[in-house]
Amino acid sequence: MDYLIVYDISDPKKRLKVSRMLQKFGYRILYSAFYLPNAKKRVIDFLYQEISKIVDKTTDRVFFYPVSEPEVFKGYPLEPWKIFVI
């Protein structure tokens, strides 16, 4: 399944550490958002555990969104509300 991982991490060192970790598994689509195509459950579980160790749960936020692969017709998504559930 594809995943969208979005984060808001206040500490720059922690934010950099998380972004470098996510770059190994997916593509940066925004400054603090990564798209992970065909991510296996074990990869998502690993990322969740490792990121949980890094972030401050009182000030930082990390969201894991499962997403469907977009259907494209002539270069345009058919139903954009199904692409990113935020």
N, C-alpha and C positions, 0 to 999 in steps of 0.2 A: 504494500500500500504506500502511497505517496504521503508525505507529511510536510506541513508548514510549521516551522519553529520560529516563534517571535519572542523577543526578549527586551526587557528594560532593566539594565543593570547599572547601578550608580557608580561603582568603583571601576575606573578605566583599566586597571590591571586584570581584574576579574572578567570584565567585558571582553578584553582582548583574548584571554585564555579560552573563554567560551566560544568566541567566533573562530579561533584557530581550530578548535575541536570540531566544530560544525563544518568547517571547510573541507575536512577529510571525508565527509559523508554526503555533502550536497553542494548546492549553489546559492551564493548570496544573491537575493533578489532586491533587497533594500538594505539600508545600513544595519538594521537589527532584525532582519528576517532572512531565513534560509529555507530553501525548497529541497527536500530530500526525496528524489524519485526512487520507487521500488525499495523502500527501506524495510528491512526485515524486523520482526518483533524483537529479536535479540539486540539489534542495533539501537532501536528506540529505548529498550530497557537499559542498555549500557549508557546511552546518553543521559537518560533521566537520572540514573544513579550518580554519574560523574558530575553532572551539572548541579545536582542537589548538594554535593559536597563543596562546591565552589561558591555558590550564591548565598547572600544574606536573605533569609526567608522573610525578614521583617520589612526590608526596603526594596528588594528586587523581585521581578516577575519574569517567569518563563512559561510560555504556552506552547503546547504540542497539539496541533490540529491535523487530524487525518483528512486528507482531501482526495477527491476523485480526479482521475486524469481528465483534463478539459477536452471537450469535443470541439473540434475546429472545423469551420466551413469557410473557405476562401480567406483564410488568415484571421478570422474573427471567432472568438469563443461564442458558442451558441447560448449557453446559459451561464453567464459570469458569476451569478450568485451561488452556483454549485462548485465553483473553483476554490474560493477561499471563504471558509466559514469563520467569520470573526464577530 
